[in-house]
Amino acid sequence: MESMANVDALVLGTVNASWRRAIDSETLAACLRGDPRAERWMSHVRTFFEDVSREAMLRFMLAHELTAFRTLATYRDCFAPDERDHDGIDGWLAELADAA
């Protein structure tokens, strides 16, 4: 099984690529859980949903024990209803949440 460090490196390489400040994996996971710090890191959190592959997203969620239900709630908090396409991420996360 792939190590958490490898999953983190893959996800953070994508999430931090476009931003001057770098977020670490624990802070990103906390933001995805709805931590109030998410506002400060909103660009990074949005990038997680916009640019990270579903496979890497799922591996990160599993590695950090993030529920699909909470991750979906964070996704919906980050994007207005008319912005929520992202190749069906909303529906995919909803399916994962329903299956849990």
C-alpha positions as CSV (number, residue, x, y, z in Angstrom):
1,M,0.0,0.0,0.0
2,E,1.2,3.5,-0.8
3,S,2.5,5.5,2.1
4,M,0.8,8.6,3.4
5,A,3.9,10.7,2.6
6,N,3.6,9.7,-1.1
7,V,-0.1,10.6,-1.2
8,D,0.6,13.9,0.5
9,A,3.4,14.7,-1.8
10,L,1.3,14.0,-4.9
11,V,-1.7,16.1,-3.6
12,L,0.4,19.0,-2.2
13,G,2.5,19.2,-5.4
14,T,-0.7,20.0,-7.2
15,V,-2.4,22.1,-4.6
16,N,0.6,24.3,-3.9
17,A,1.8,24.7,-7.5
18,S,0.0,27.9,-8.3
19,W,0.3,29.6,-4.9
20,R,3.1,31.6,-3.2
21,R,2.2,30.2,0.2
22,A,2.4,26.4,0.7
23,I,-0.1,24.5,2.7
24,D,0.9,21.3,4.6
25,S,-1.1,18.1,4.5
26,E,-2.4,18.4,8.1
27,T,-3.7,21.9,7.5
28,L,-5.3,20.9,4.2
29,A,-7.0,17.9,5.9
30,A,-8.2,20.2,8.7
31,C,-9.6,22.6,6.2
32,L,-11.4,19.8,4.4
33,R,-12.9,18.8,7.8
34,G,-14.4,22.3,8.0
35,D,-11.7,23.9,10.3
36,P,-12.2,27.7,10.5
37,R,-8.6,28.1,9.1
38,A,-10.1,27.1,5.7
39,E,-10.9,30.7,5.0
40,R,-7.2,31.6,5.0
41,W,-6.4,28.7,2.7
42,M,-9.5,28.9,0.5
43,S,-7.5,29.1,-2.8
44,H,-5.6,25.9,-1.9
45,V,-8.8,24.1,-0.8
46,R,-10.5,25.1,-4.1
47,T,-7.4,23.9,-6.0
48,F,-7.8,20.5,-4.3
49,F,-11.2,20.1,-5.8
50,E,-10.4,21.7,-9.1
51,D,-7.0,20.2,-10.0
52,V,-6.4,17.0,-8.0
53,S,-7.5,13.8,-9.7
54,R,-10.3,11.8,-8.1
55,E,-7.9,8.9,-7.4
56,A,-5.5,11.1,-5.6
57,M,-8.3,12.9,-3.8
58,L,-9.7,9.6,-2.6
59,R,-6.3,8.4,-1.5
60,F,-5.8,11.6,0.5
61,M,-9.2,11.4,2.0
62,L,-8.5,7.8,3.1
63,A,-5.0,8.6,4.4
64,H,-6.3,11.4,6.5
65,E,-9.6,9.7,7.6
66,L,-11.7,12.3,5.9
67,T,-15.3,11.3,5.4
68,A,-16.9,11.8,2.0
69,F,-19.9,13.5,3.7
70,R,-17.7,16.2,5.4
71,T,-15.5,16.6,2.2
72,L,-18.7,17.1,0.2
73,A,-19.9,19.7,2.7
74,T,-16.6,21.5,2.3
75,Y,-16.8,21.3,-1.5
76,R,-20.3,22.9,-1.4
77,D,-19.1,25.6,1.0
78,C,-16.3,26.5,-1.4
79,F,-18.3,26.8,-4.6
80,A,-21.6,28.5,-5.4
81,P,-24.2,26.1,-6.9
82,D,-23.5,27.5,-10.4
83,E,-19.8,26.8,-10.0
84,R,-20.1,23.1,-8.9
85,D,-19.3,21.2,-12.1
86,H,-15.6,20.1,-11.8
87,D,-16.2,17.0,-13.9
88,G,-19.0,15.7,-11.6
89,I,-17.1,16.0,-8.3
90,D,-20.3,16.9,-6.4
91,G,-22.1,13.8,-7.6
92,W,-19.1,11.6,-7.1
93,L,-18.6,12.7,-3.5
94,A,-22.4,12.4,-2.9
95,E,-22.2,8.8,-4.1
96,L,-19.3,8.1,-1.8
97,A,-21.1,9.7,1.2
98,D,-24.3,7.6,0.4
99,A,-22.2,4.4,0.3
100,A,-20.6,5.0,3.6
